[in-house]
């Protein structure tokens, strides 16, 4: 006598949830990959004169940034640091992830800072979010 397996709605839903979770992990891991230094240098080289189309390739990419601190603000519990890089007129605006305030409070004007952040776009400044000090 053979036992037939009955596919029930809860099993289907569970399978769908597991599949969606796995896809989400893959997308998340892909977005957290840091651009190699050569691509970051290319980004810096086109930052001042670029068209939006050229910079669009960098949106949602994580980059390593280095620059001199020109301003430090704390708005609504968020630390925002503006970095200036030699050779670029456009400044880098870095919004730090919450949770490491003791380190962020020690950032001072004139410090050379090395950070990692996700590029979101350019208005007057190049905007980076979820920044951390690696």
N, CA, C and O of each residue as an XYZ file, in Angstrom:
536
protein
N       0.835     -1.163      0.000
C       0.000      0.000      0.000
C       0.893      1.243      0.000
O       1.801      1.361      0.822
N       0.629      2.163     -0.923
C       1.400      3.381     -1.049
C       0.701      4.521     -0.332
O      -0.519      4.674     -0.389
N       1.541      5.333      0.361
C       0.998      6.499      1.046
C       1.210      7.695      0.121
O       2.326      7.978     -0.316
N       0.142      8.368     -0.156
C       0.249      9.546     -1.007
C       0.496     10.773     -0.135
O      -0.129     10.962      0.908
N       1.427     11.596     -0.601
C       1.706     12.836      0.118
C       0.708     13.890     -0.333
O       0.453     14.073     -1.523
N       0.174     14.551      0.622
C      -0.780     15.620      0.327
C      -0.072     16.947      0.564
O       0.433     17.217      1.654
N      -0.047     17.753     -0.461
C       0.557     19.073     -0.328
C      -0.501     19.996      0.257
O      -1.561     20.216     -0.328
N      -0.188     20.512      1.395
C      -1.144     21.371      2.078
C      -0.750     22.830      1.923
O       0.391     23.140      1.581
N      -1.682     23.709      2.173
C      -1.446     25.141      2.073
C      -0.334     25.604      3.009
O       0.501     26.401      2.580
N      -0.272     25.153      4.259
C       0.834     25.590      5.126
C       2.212     25.207      4.579
O       3.164     25.974      4.722
N       2.329     24.028      3.954
C       3.604     23.628      3.369
C       3.983     24.525      2.197
O       5.149     24.884      2.033
N       3.012     24.876      1.401
C       3.268     25.764      0.264
C       3.707     27.132      0.766
O       4.672     27.701      0.255
N       3.008     27.663      1.760
C       3.361     28.969      2.312
C       4.752     28.951      2.941
O       5.528     29.888      2.756
N       5.067     27.901      3.675
C       6.378     27.783      4.285
C       7.465     27.739      3.219
O       8.504     28.384      3.364
N       7.237     26.996      2.166
C       8.211     26.927      1.076
C       8.408     28.292      0.430
O       9.535     28.672      0.113
N       7.330     29.024      0.234
C       7.414     30.354     -0.362
C       8.197     31.307      0.544
O       9.007     32.096      0.057
N       7.965     31.242      1.849
C       8.673     32.104      2.795
C      10.164     31.783      2.797
O      10.991     32.695      2.784
N      10.511     30.518      2.812
C      11.915     30.107      2.796
C      12.584     30.576      1.504
O      13.705     31.084      1.539
N      11.921     30.413      0.388
C      12.463     30.843     -0.896
C      12.681     32.357     -0.917
O      13.733     32.823     -1.354
N      11.696     33.127     -0.448
C      11.807     34.587     -0.415
C      12.953     35.023      0.494
O      13.679     35.964      0.174
N      13.115     34.343      1.622
C      14.195     34.662      2.545
C      15.557     34.430      1.887
O      16.468     35.244      2.039
N      15.691     33.339      1.170
C      16.957     33.037      0.500
C      17.271     34.070     -0.572
O      18.420     34.494     -0.699
N      16.287     34.475     -1.333
C      16.484     35.509     -2.358
C      16.878     36.823     -1.691
O      17.765     37.523     -2.180
N      16.231     37.162     -0.588
C      16.564     38.376      0.155
C      17.996     38.369      0.641
O      18.666     39.400      0.582
N      18.487     37.237      1.120
C      19.875     37.134      1.568
C      20.845     37.354      0.424
O      21.874     38.008      0.594
N      20.525     36.813     -0.733
C      21.397     36.984     -1.901
C      21.439     38.449     -2.305
O      22.519     38.977     -2.572
N      20.300     39.114     -2.357
C      20.245     40.533     -2.725
C      20.992     41.367     -1.702
O      21.742     42.270     -2.074
N      20.801     41.079     -0.407
C      21.465     41.816      0.658
C      22.976     41.646      0.551
O      23.712     42.626      0.663
N      23.442     40.441      0.338
C      24.882     40.184      0.231
C      25.469     40.908     -0.970
O      26.581     41.431     -0.895
N      24.743     40.942     -2.062
C      25.207     41.619     -3.269
C      25.334     43.123     -3.032
O      26.283     43.747     -3.507
N      24.382     43.711     -2.298
C      24.408     45.154     -2.061
C      25.509     45.554     -1.100
O      25.927     46.712     -1.098
N      25.994     44.620     -0.276
C      27.025     44.926      0.704
C      28.436     44.733      0.162
O      29.406     45.004      0.869
N      28.565     44.279     -1.053
C      29.884     44.084     -1.630
C      30.529     45.457     -1.850
O      29.907     46.355     -2.417
N      31.757     45.612     -1.407
C      32.467     46.879     -1.515
C      33.137     46.957     -2.881
O      33.778     46.007     -3.329
N      32.977     48.112     -3.540
C      33.621     48.305     -4.838
C      35.132     48.245     -4.685
O      35.681     48.660     -3.665
N      35.796     47.725     -5.709
C      37.254     47.674     -5.630
C      37.815     49.096     -5.757
O      37.159     49.973     -6.320
N      39.019     49.324     -5.239
C      39.600     50.666     -5.205
C      39.702     51.339     -6.572
O      39.581     52.561     -6.652
N      39.917     50.593     -7.637
C      40.017     51.194     -8.976
C      38.695     51.830     -9.385
O      38.681     52.917     -9.961
N      37.586     51.159     -9.091
C      36.275     51.721     -9.429
C      35.955     52.931     -8.559
O      35.319     53.880     -9.019
N      36.393     52.898     -7.312
C      36.183     54.051     -6.438
C      36.976     55.248     -6.952
O      36.477     56.374     -6.935
N      38.203     55.019     -7.409
C      39.017     56.106     -7.975
C      38.347     56.672     -9.229
O      38.365     57.883     -9.447
N      37.764     55.810    -10.046
C      37.040     56.268    -11.235
C      35.853     57.130    -10.802
O      35.587     58.170    -11.406
N      35.149     56.705     -9.771
C      34.034     57.477     -9.230
C      34.505     58.877     -8.843
O      33.871     59.870     -9.199
N      35.613     58.952     -8.114
C      36.156     60.253     -7.714
C      36.533     61.101     -8.918
O      36.332     62.315     -8.905
N      37.075     60.481     -9.954
C      37.537     61.234    -11.119
C      36.380     61.845    -11.918
O      36.559     62.877    -12.565
N      35.202     61.224    -11.882
C      34.069     61.763    -12.651
C      33.072     62.514    -11.777
O      32.080     63.038    -12.283
N      33.323     62.571    -10.476
C      32.346     63.122     -9.534
C      31.997     64.573     -9.814
O      30.818     64.926     -9.782
N      32.966     65.421    -10.086
C      32.710     66.853    -10.249
C      32.050     67.212    -11.572
O      31.163     68.066    -11.597
N      32.458     66.584    -12.671
C      31.950     66.969    -13.991
C      30.907     66.016    -14.546
O      30.462     66.188    -15.681
N      30.519     65.041    -13.794
C      29.727     63.947    -14.351
C      28.277     64.306    -14.635
O      27.695     65.222    -14.054
N      27.745     63.553    -15.537
C      26.317     63.555    -15.797
C      25.686     62.542    -14.847
O      26.359     61.629    -14.369
N      24.412     62.702    -14.580
C      23.724     61.749    -13.702
C      23.820     60.328    -14.227
O      23.871     59.383    -13.440
N      23.846     60.158    -15.550
C      23.906     58.823    -16.142
C      25.198     58.104    -15.762
O      25.189     56.899    -15.513
N      26.311     58.844    -15.717
C      27.587     58.224    -15.374
C      27.609     57.775    -13.915
O      28.124     56.703    -13.597
N      27.052     58.592    -13.041
C      27.061     58.260    -11.614
C      25.997     57.230    -11.247
O      26.080     56.611    -10.186
N      25.004     57.039    -12.106
C      23.919     56.095    -11.815
C      24.446     54.676    -11.596
O      23.839     53.902    -10.856
N      25.544     54.334    -12.219
C      26.118     52.993    -12.063
C      26.619     52.755    -10.642
O      26.814     51.607    -10.242
N      26.830     53.818     -9.879
C      27.370     53.694     -8.523
C      26.285     53.694     -7.436
O      26.570     53.391     -6.278
N      25.066     54.028     -7.800
C      23.996     54.103     -6.805
C      23.773     52.733     -6.174
O      23.737     51.709     -6.857
N      23.625     52.744     -4.856
C      23.435     51.546     -4.017
C      24.682     50.664     -3.935
O      24.605     49.520     -3.488
N      25.821     51.189     -4.363
C      27.082     50.455     -4.236
C      27.793     50.934     -2.975
O      27.748     52.116     -2.634
N      28.442     50.011     -2.295
C      29.203     50.332     -1.100
C      30.625     50.666     -1.508
O      31.253     49.946     -2.283
N      31.127     51.786     -0.963
C      32.473     52.244     -1.305
C      33.266     52.560     -0.055
O      32.710     52.901      0.989
N      34.572     52.439     -0.181
C      35.504     52.894      0.849
C      35.823     54.346      0.532
O      36.185     54.675     -0.598
N      35.690     55.212      1.525
C      35.909     56.644      1.336
C      37.017     57.121      2.259
O      37.216     56.575      3.343
N      37.732     58.141      1.820
C      38.752     58.741      2.664
C      38.730     60.239      2.388
O      38.669     60.668      1.236
N      38.781     61.026      3.455
C      38.794     62.464      3.285
C      39.021     63.186      4.597
O      39.136     62.576      5.660
N      39.083     64.503      4.491
C      39.283     65.363      5.651
C      37.929     65.861      6.133
O      37.115     66.319      5.332
N      37.685     65.776      7.426
C      36.410     66.181      8.014
C      36.294     67.701      7.979
O      37.146     68.410      8.516
N      35.221     68.200      7.335
C      34.978     69.651      7.283
C      33.778     70.062      8.125
O      33.634     71.241      8.450
N      32.917     69.119      8.484
C      31.823     69.419      9.410
C      31.310     68.131     10.036
O      31.363     67.056      9.440
N      30.812     68.278     11.262
C      30.228     67.161     12.001
C      28.920     67.655     12.592
O      28.899     68.665     13.296
N      27.824     66.951     12.313
C      26.507     67.320     12.845
C      25.850     66.111     13.482
O      26.090     64.968     13.095
N      25.020     66.393     14.464
C      24.225     65.351     15.101
C      22.776     65.821     15.036
O      22.346     66.652     15.836
N      22.028     65.278     14.071
C      20.621     65.651     13.895
C      19.740     64.453     14.199
O      19.889     63.388     13.602
N      18.825     64.640     15.130
C      17.879     63.592     15.501
C      18.579     62.272     15.818
O      18.089     61.199     15.466
N      19.725     62.361     16.485
C      20.457     61.158     16.861
C      21.280     60.554     15.745
O      21.876     59.493     15.932
N      21.331     61.201     14.580
C      22.126     60.703     13.459
C      23.374     61.567     13.312
O      23.302     62.796     13.292
N      24.513     60.901     13.211
C      25.763     61.614     12.989
C      25.990     61.757     11.493
O      25.965     60.782     10.742
N      26.213     63.001     11.082
C      26.438     63.299      9.671
C      27.772     64.036      9.567
O      27.974     65.069     10.205
N      28.669     63.498      8.762
C      30.011     64.055      8.613
C      30.215     64.414      7.146
O      29.881     63.639      6.250
N      30.765     65.592      6.920
C      31.097     66.024      5.557
C      32.607     65.862      5.379
O      33.399     66.358      6.180
N      32.984     65.157      4.313
C      34.396     64.919      4.011
C      34.779     65.643      2.733
O      34.009     65.696      1.774
N      35.966     66.191      2.739
C      36.520     66.828      1.551
C      37.700     65.979      1.108
O      38.510     65.544      1.926
N      37.786     65.753     -0.177
C      38.887     64.948     -0.699
C      39.746     65.808     -1.595
O      39.234     66.611     -2.375
N      41.066     65.639     -1.485
C      41.985     66.408     -2.330
C      41.647     66.210     -3.796
O      41.454     65.084     -4.254
N      41.577     67.310     -4.527
C      41.337     67.234     -5.961
C      39.876     67.219     -6.362
O      39.579     67.231     -7.556
N      38.943     67.192     -5.407
C      37.521     67.180     -5.742
C      36.818     68.381     -5.101
O      37.012     68.679     -3.923
N      35.999     69.061     -5.906
C      35.204     70.165     -5.375
C      33.971     69.638     -4.646
O      33.504     70.256     -3.689
N      33.444     68.505     -5.093
C      32.266     67.913     -4.473
C      32.658     67.253     -3.162
O      33.596     66.457     -3.111
N      31.931     67.591     -2.102
C      32.207     66.972     -0.811
C      31.384     65.701     -0.651
O      30.394     65.497     -1.353
N      31.805     64.851      0.279
C      31.137     63.585      0.552
C      30.375     63.728      1.857
O      30.971     64.013      2.895
N      29.072     63.534      1.816
C      28.226     63.656      2.999
C      27.907     62.244      3.492
O      27.228     61.482      2.804
N      28.398     61.899      4.681
C      28.268     60.547      5.212
C      27.339     60.529      6.413
O      27.614     61.170      7.428
N      26.242     59.798      6.300
C      25.325     59.597      7.424
C      25.664     58.247      8.050
O      25.571     57.205      7.401
N      26.059     58.286      9.326
C      26.518     57.074      9.991
C      25.372     56.239     10.525
O      24.319     56.756     10.899
N      25.605     54.928     10.552
C      24.647     53.992     11.137
C      24.581     54.249     12.634
O      25.603     54.555     13.248
N      23.406     54.133     13.233
C      23.317     54.298     14.687
C      23.973     53.120     15.405
O      24.116     52.028     14.856
N      24.364     53.380     16.652
C      24.862     52.294     17.469
C      26.320     52.380     17.856
O      26.784     51.566     18.655
N      27.059     53.333     17.321
C      28.471     53.447     17.665
C      28.809     54.898     18.015
O      29.849     55.425     17.619
N      27.912     55.520     18.758
C      28.015     56.947     19.043
C      29.299     57.332     19.775
O      29.806     58.437     19.580
N      29.832     56.447     20.611
C      31.069     56.763     21.333
C      32.203     57.068     20.368
O      33.004     57.969     20.617
N      32.277     56.339     19.287
C      33.313     56.565     18.277
C      32.998     57.834     17.500
O      33.898     58.635     17.243
N      31.734     58.035     17.118
C      31.350     59.190     16.300
C      31.592     60.501     17.043
O      31.953     61.502     16.423
N      31.399     60.508     18.353
C      31.615     61.729     19.146
C      33.065     62.178     19.125
O      33.349     63.349     19.374
N      33.979     61.281     18.837
C      35.397     61.610     18.837
C      35.871     62.206     17.507
O      37.014     62.654     17.410
N      35.021     62.219     16.491
C      35.397     62.773     15.191
C      35.478     64.289     15.326
O      34.556     64.932     15.827
N      36.594     64.847     14.872
C      36.810     66.295     14.995
C      37.131     66.904     13.632
O      37.584     66.212     12.720
N      36.891     68.200     13.510
C      37.221     68.919     12.280
C      38.710     68.757     11.987
O      39.542     68.840     12.891
N      39.034     68.528     10.736
C      40.418     68.379     10.320
C      40.943     66.952     10.371
O      42.013     66.665      9.833
N      40.200     66.053     11.013
C      40.615     64.641     11.048
C      40.577     64.055      9.646
O      39.723     64.417      8.837
N      41.499     63.156      9.362
C      41.424     62.362      8.135
C      40.681     61.093      8.506
O      41.081     60.365      9.415
N      39.602     60.838      7.798
C      38.711     59.746      8.163
C      38.605     58.737      7.024
O      38.539     59.111      5.853
N      38.590     57.468      7.379
C      38.388     56.374      6.429
C      37.056     55.738      6.795
O      36.902     55.218      7.900
N      36.093     55.773      5.886
C      34.764     55.226      6.156
C      34.313     54.349      5.001
O      34.892     54.368      3.914
N      33.263     53.579      5.265
C      32.611     52.751      4.248
C      31.142     53.128      4.260
O      30.523     53.181      5.323
N      30.567     53.395      3.067
C      29.164     53.766      3.001
C      28.538     53.425      1.667
O      29.232     53.103      0.703
N      27.212     53.499      1.621
C      26.440     53.181      0.420
C      26.087     54.482     -0.297
O      25.453     55.365      0.282
N      26.499     54.593     -1.555
C      26.238     55.797     -2.350
C      24.762     55.877     -2.704
O      24.185     54.919     -3.218
N      24.146     57.042     -2.421
C      22.719     57.226     -2.679
C      22.429     58.211     -3.805
O      21.327     58.210     -4.353
N      23.393     59.044     -4.156
C      23.170     60.017     -5.209
C      23.914     61.302     -4.924
O      24.634     61.421     -3.932
N      23.725     62.272     -5.823
C      24.444     63.536     -5.701
C      23.487     64.694     -5.896
O      22.763     64.767     -6.889
N      23.499     65.588     -4.936
C      22.835     66.875     -5.088
C      23.968     67.891     -5.155
O      24.634     68.000     -6.184
N      24.195     68.629     -4.086
C      25.388     69.463     -3.997
C      26.556     68.591     -3.556
O      27.676     68.741     -4.044
N      26.284     67.683     -2.630
C      27.273     66.732     -2.120
C      26.968     65.345     -2.676
O      25.855     65.065     -3.122
N      27.984     64.484     -2.639
C      27.756     63.063     -2.901
C      27.279     62.473     -1.582
O      27.960     62.610     -0.566
N      26.124     61.820     -1.579
C      25.483     61.383     -0.347
C      25.712     59.881     -0.135
O      25.460     59.058     -1.014
N      26.197     59.566      1.059
C      26.441     58.186      1.454
C      25.680     57.914      2.755
O      25.710     58.725      3.680
N      25.007     56.780      2.815
C      24.266     56.395      4.023
C      24.820     55.092      4.578
O      25.605     54.396      3.934
N      24.380     54.783      5.806
C      24.811     53.556      6.494
C      26.328     53.471      6.601
O      26.909     52.392      6.478
N      26.958     54.608      6.828
C      28.414     54.657      6.909
C      28.899     54.032      8.219
O      28.242     54.114      9.256
N      30.062     53.410      8.129
C      30.733     52.858      9.291
C      32.212     53.190      9.179
O      32.703     53.528      8.102
N      32.910     53.092     10.289
C      34.363     53.219     10.278
C      34.891     51.796     10.361
O      34.789     51.156     11.408
N      35.463     51.287      9.249
C      35.884     49.878      9.233
C      37.092     49.617     10.141
O      37.561     48.482     10.233
